[in-house]
Amino acid sequence: SPLNTFSFSGDNNTMKILLSQFLEQHHLSIRQAAIMTGVPRSTIGDIVTGQVCPTLATMEQLAAGLKTTISDLYESEYK
């Protein structure tokens, strides 16, 4: 399984934040993502390492700055 995926497990669902894979696929550093999105580098780092569960507002800001959709940044059976 890929490194740096963070899973939120509920009773029947798992949501994975795919930010680290997105950055890797697009050859972007955390610093570059911070510049593009306006989200602090420390916040992006915490999301990538799984220390923080991003808010919907942060996910929107990331998606807008990275020119993608929120649904591309997470994986869920309810998506």
C-alpha positions in Angstrom: 0.0 0.0 0.0 1.2 3.5 -0.7 3.1 5.4 2.0 1.5 8.5 3.5 -2.1 7.5 3.1 -4.3 8.4 6.1 -7.4 6.4 6.7 -10.4 7.5 8.7 -12.2 4.3 9.7 -15.8 4.3 10.8 -18.1 1.4 11.4 -18.4 0.4 7.7 -16.4 3.0 5.8 -12.9 4.1 5.2 -11.9 7.5 3.8 -8.4 7.9 2.5 -6.8 11.3 1.9 -4.9 11.0 -1.4 -3.0 14.2 -1.2 0.4 12.6 -1.0 -0.3 10.5 -4.1 -1.6 13.5 -6.0 1.5 15.6 -5.2 3.7 12.7 -6.2 1.9 12.1 -9.5 2.1 15.7 -10.4 5.8 16.1 -9.2 4.9 18.7 -6.7 6.6 19.3 -3.3 4.7 20.3 -0.2 6.2 23.8 -0.6 5.0 24.1 -4.1 1.5 22.9 -3.1 1.5 25.5 -0.3 2.4 28.3 -2.8 -0.3 27.2 -5.3 -3.1 26.8 -2.7 -2.4 29.3 0.1 -2.7 26.4 2.6 0.3 26.6 5.1 3.1 24.2 4.3 2.9 22.8 7.9 -0.8 22.0 7.4 -0.2 20.3 4.1 2.6 18.3 5.7 0.4 17.3 8.6 -2.3 16.1 6.1 0.2 14.2 4.0 1.6 12.4 7.1 -1.8 11.7 8.5 -1.5 13.8 11.6 -4.5 16.0 10.7 -7.9 15.4 9.2 -8.5 18.3 6.7 -11.6 20.3 7.0 -13.9 20.6 4.0 -12.8 24.2 3.6 -9.2 23.1 3.4 -10.0 20.4 0.9 -11.8 23.0 -1.2 -8.8 25.3 -1.0 -6.4 22.5 -1.9 -8.6 21.3 -4.8 -8.9 24.9 -6.2 -5.2 25.7 -6.0 -4.2 22.3 -7.4 -6.7 22.7 -10.2 -8.5 19.4 -9.4 -11.7 18.3 -7.6 -12.1 17.5 -4.0 -13.2 14.0 -5.0 -9.7 13.4 -6.6 -8.1 14.1 -3.2 -9.9 11.4 -1.2 -11.1 7.8 -1.6 -14.4 6.6 0.0 -16.9 4.0 -0.8 -19.6 6.7 -0.5 -18.0 9.0 -3.2 
